[in-house]
Amino acid sequence: MRVPKTPVEVSRLSNGMMTVCATLKNSAVGICGVSVRAGSRDETSDSHGLAHFVEHTIFKGTRRRSSSLIINRMEAVGGELNAFTSKDETVVYSAFPGGNLSRAVELISDLVLNSVFPDKELDKEREVVCDEISTYLDSPADAIADDFEDLIFAGTPLGHNILGNKKTLRRLHSDECRDFLNRWYRPDNMVLFYSGPRRPEAVNAVFEKYFGAMAGSAPVRDDLDFLPRERFDIARRLPSHQAHCMLGVATPGLDDRGRYGVALLSNVLGGPGMNSLLNVDLRERLGLVYNVETSVTLFREIGLLTIYLGCDPGDAARCCDIVRKRIDDIACGYIDRRRLEPAKKQYLGQLVVASENRENSILAAARSLLMCRRVIDPAETVEAIKALTPDDIRLAAENLAGLSTLVFSPSVKN
């Protein structure tokens, strides 16, 4: 099975900023943006939430535009303007009908280069982010993921919530936002990306026009010095009708070949297929959960595999035991060659389907270029998955023996 390959060209502007362009000749839509290696891990202890707050507030006014002009610039032609922040990356991008590349790139450059962070607008947006924090706290399935990461990465820059908290948000004003932007939004810390019908040389000419004058170097970010913390089993009470359980462990990072075995193991355990082992064990056979899912988050130096499930409070311990038992089975060789080949076929088929999502594909290419200084070729992933052996899966499962557990249990009797 072969993942369709879109030609990707990596280049540099005159100031050294890297670009990645994927050409799709027959497409009527372009996607372009900037990925910045700056996220919540780059905040100080008294400014948690700053990276995300900057991402919100660059839309609130530049030297040339008011917030209303910013939001209407791409929507006026049927396009969209979006942004998101993670622990190690901020992305600002636009999807638009063909013929609007210069409009989109000029707008994004204006946000990156000329944002003024007016305090009046920041005061309003601060309340919006506080509401966003409350929304997460009202959703145990979201809150448990954040709390689990805080616990497993405790004592490291990854060990705090991307949104920050209401106390630190109250401290953030124009100066803090401007300083963060000036510190991290630098040519050597950014990647420009494009997917659409235009040729790379034409796209790079537009990038050069609007970003080529940027100068300066970002601070050197030290690699994460992570020592796996001692396994924990923590239970917390909160108002809820259901128990929410999360199990997880640190895994290899974004540019470590060990991630392939973890990715396939995660898919076998609790991937999107209804035939995943944990879905069959916990839902189809026993009816204990509505959903169970695994996910793998990759940072440059380290990764995190998590398993989430929701169940009746009285079934939480049993469900977690079943998860551990299934992982023990795999560590003892359950995934033999006969079972491994169908698992590979399924995973590679999912990659083919996922490759049709242009937005995710170009965002992934930009992220790998930003973090690893190279675009990870889909063919490399295919060959790495095909080369996995039963021993690789067994070893990946053995590394999950130290799974930590966080359980949210109802604080009142139902």
N, C-alpha and C positions, 0 to 999 in steps of 0.2 A: 504494500500500500504506500502511495506517495502523496505527501501533502503538496497541493498546488503551490508553486513558487512564483511570487511576484518579484520582478527584478528590483533590487534595492541598490542605490548608489550612495556611498558615504563620501562626504567632501568636507572642506574647511573654508570658512570665509577668510578675508584678509587679516582679521584680528584673531584668528585661530579657533573661532567658534565652530563646532562640528555640526554637520547637517546630514540628514538621512532622507532620501526621496524614494518613494515607490511609485512607479509609473504604471497607470492603468489606462491604456489608450482610449477605450470605449466608455469610460465612466463620465457621467454628467455631473459628478459631485467631487469637490475637493475637500480635503481635511488638512489643516496645517496648524502648527502651534509650537510652543516652546516648553521643554522639560528642564526643570532647574533642580540641581542636586542640593535641595534645601528642604528640610521638613522639621517635624517636631523634635527630632534628635539633635537639632542644631540650636535649640533654645537654651537659655539659662534657667536655673531653678525658679527664679522669680518672674519668668515670662512664659510659662507653659501656655500653649495655645496661640503663640505669636505667629508662627508660620501659617497656620490656618486663617488667622485673623487678617494677615496681610493678603492672603489669596482672596478673601472676601472684599477687602477694602480697596484693592487696586481698581475696582470697578466704580468707585465712588467719586472719581474726578481726577483729571489730569490738568496740566497747564493749558491744554487746548480744548478739553471737553468736560462738560458736566456729566453727572451720572446718567441723566436721561439720554444724552447724545450717545454715550457709550452703549447702553443697552439697545438702542434703536439702530445702531450702525449696521450690524449684520442682519438683524431681524427685518429691516426694511427691504432686503433683497431675498428674504426667505431663508436666510441662514441662521445659525445658532452660535452662541458664544458660551463656552463652558470652562470650568476649572475644578481642580480637586487637589487636596493635600494628603500626603501619606506621612509615615514616619521619616522617610528619607528623600522625598521628592515632592515638588509642586509643579503642576501642569496647567497651562492656559492654552486653550485651543478653540478652533472654530471649524464647523462643517458648513459648506456653502455651495450654491449652484456654480457650475463652471463659469469662468469669466470674472470671478470676484477675488482672485488670489491677492492682488495688490491691496484691495480694500481690507482683507482680513489681516495680512501681514502688517500693514501700516497701523491698524488698530491695536494689534497685540504689542507691537513695538512701543506705541504710545503708552500703553498700560505699564509696561516694564520699565520704560525710561523716564516717564514724565508724571507718574502718579504723585499727587500732592497730599493725600490723606487728610482731608478737611475734618477738623474735630467735630463739627456739627453732624456730619454724615457718619463719622465713626461712632458717635454716641448712639445713633439709631441702629447701626449695624451690630454694635455690642449687644443690644437687647435681642436682636435676631439670633446671634450665636448662643446667647444664654438660653433662648427658647430651644435651640437645637440641642444643647446639652440636656435640657429637661426632657426632650423627646427621647433621647437615648436612654436616660435613666428610667423612663417609663416603659422601656422595652427591654425586659430581662434578657432576651436572646442577643441583643446588641451589647447590653451592659456587661454580660458575663464574658464576652470576647475581650472587651477592653480591660476588665479587671484581671483576666487570666494573663494577658500580656504584661500588665503592670507587675504581676507576681513573678512570672518566669524571667522577666528581664529586669527585675529589681536591682537597683544600684548601677544601671547602665543608662545611656541616653535614650534607649528604646523603652525604658520603663515608666512612661507616663502617657496619658491620654492625648491624642492628637488635638482634640477640641480644647484642652486645658480645663480650667474650672472657673467658676464665676468670680472668685476672689482675684485670681491673676488677671482675668480679662478686664477687671475694673482699673487695673494699673496701666493698661495699654493705650497709648495716645499716639499722636502723629510722629513724634520723635522716635519712638521705639519702632514703629512700622517703617519709617524711612531708613533708619539705621540698618534694620534687617535686610531690606531690599538692597541697599547700597553694598552691604557686606557680602551677600551671597549671590545676587543676580549679576554675575560677571561672565564674560565670554568663555573662560576656561571651565566654568561650572554649569554650562547650559548646552542643550542640544536643540536645534531647530528641526522640525520634521514636516513632511508633506506626503500625502497620498492622493493621487488624482491623475488627470489626463496630461498635465503639462510635463515637458521634458525636464530632467534635473538641471540642465544648464540654464534654462529659463527661470526655474524656481529659485536657483541659487543667486541669480542676478537680482531678483526681487528681495531675497533675504539680505544680500549685500547692501542694497540700497537703504534698507531700514534698520539693519542691525550692525552693519560693517563698521560704524563709527564707535561702537561700544569699546571701552578699554578697561584695563585693570584686572587684577587677579583676586580670586576668592581665597579666604584662609584655607590652609591645608586641614582637611578633616582627618583625624586619626582613625585608624581602623578600630572597630569595637573590640575591646579586651573583655571577652565574655567567658566567665567560668561557670559551667552549668551548675545551677544552684541545687541544693538538696531537694529531693522529691518531696512534694507537699500534697496533702489531702485536706482541703479546707471546705467547710460548710458555712454558708451565710444565710440569714433569714431576710426575706423581703416580702412585701405584699404581692401575692401571686396565687393563682389557682393551680399552678403546675410547678413541678421541679424542673430546673434547667441545669444540665450537667455539661461540663467541658473537661476533656482530657487532652493532654498534649505534652510535647517534648521538643527540645531544640534539635535541629537537623542541619545538614550541610547547606551552604549558602548558594547564591545566584550563579557563581561561576565555578562551582565544585561539581565534578562529574557524579559524585554520590547522590546528587539531587534527583537523578533519573530513577534510581531504584526507589527512592522515597515517593516520587510522583506516581509511579505505577502502583506501589503498595497502597498509597492513599486512594487511588482510583478503585482498586480492588475492594478495599475496606468500605468506603462510603462515598464513592463517586456519584455522578448524576444518574447512573443507571439504576433501575429498580432491582436489578439482579446483584447489586453490591452485597457483599457478605453480611455486613451489619444490618442492612435493610431487610434482608431475608431472615436473619436471626431474630431481630428485635420487632419487626413489624409484621412480616408475612407469616412467620411461624407462631409467634407468641402474642402479637397484638399489643405490645407494650409501649410503642411510640407512634407518633404521627409521622415524624421525620427524624432521620439521623444522617449526618453529613460530615465529611472530612474536608479539610482545606489545608493547603500548604502556602505559607507566606515566605517569600524569599527576599532577604536583604543581601548586601554584597558579601558580608562576612559570615552570615549565619542564616538559618531558616527556622521555621516553626511549623510543625504539623499539629493540627488540632482536630478533635472529634467532638461534635456537638450533638446533643439529643435533648428532647423535652419529654417528660413522662409524668405519670401520677407520682405524688410524693413518696408513696409507699414502695414504689418500684425502682427508685433511684439507685440504691445500692446494688440491686440485682442487675440492672442494666449495665452499670459500670463494671461489674464482675464479668458479665458476658462479653463486653468489649475486650477486657484484659485476657479472657480465656481465648477468644478468637485470635488475638495477636500472639499469644503463646503458641497456639496451634501452627501459625505461619512460621514462627521462629523455630519450630521443630520440624519444618519441612512440608507443611500442608500444600504449599504452592509448588508442586513438582512440575516437570516439563509438560505433562499432559494438561495441567491447569494453566500453566504460564502462557502457552501460545494463544489460547482464546483471549486471555487478559490483555496481551499485547495487541491483538487484532482490534479489540474493542477500544482500547485507548488511542491507537493510531487513527481509527475511524472517527473518534471524537475530535482529534486534532484537525482532520480534514474538514469536518463541519465547522469547527471554530475558525478555520482559516478564511471562511467566507465573511467573517466580521471584520471589515476593513479598519474600523476605528480601533478595535482592540489590537489588531495586528500591527498597525503603525505605532501605537502607543507602546507596545511591547518592544518593537525595534528601537524606538528612541530610548526606552529605559535601559535596555542592555548596552546600547552605545554609551549612555551617560554613566552607567555604573561600572561596566567592564571594558569600556573603550573599544568595543567591537559589537557588531550585530550578530546575534546568535542565529545562524542559518537554520531554518526549519528542517533541512536535510540532516543536519547534525543531530537534532533531537530524534528524528526518525531512526537513524542508524544506532544511536545510543540506546533507544528503547528496544530495537530488534536484537541488540547484542546482550541484553540482560539475561542472566542465568538464574535458575532456582536458588543458587547460593547467594546471589545479589539480593534477592527478595528476602531470603531467610536472614541475612545479615542486617538488612534494613529493619526487619521486624524485631530482631534482637536489640537494636538500638532504641526501640520503643518500650523496652522493659521498664525503664524509669519513668513511665507516664505519671505526670502530676494530675491532680483532680481538683476542680472547683465546682461546688454544687450550690445553687441557689434554691432554698426550700421555702415554702410559704410560711409567713410569720403568724398566720391565723389558721385555725382549723376550718376546713371547708365543710 
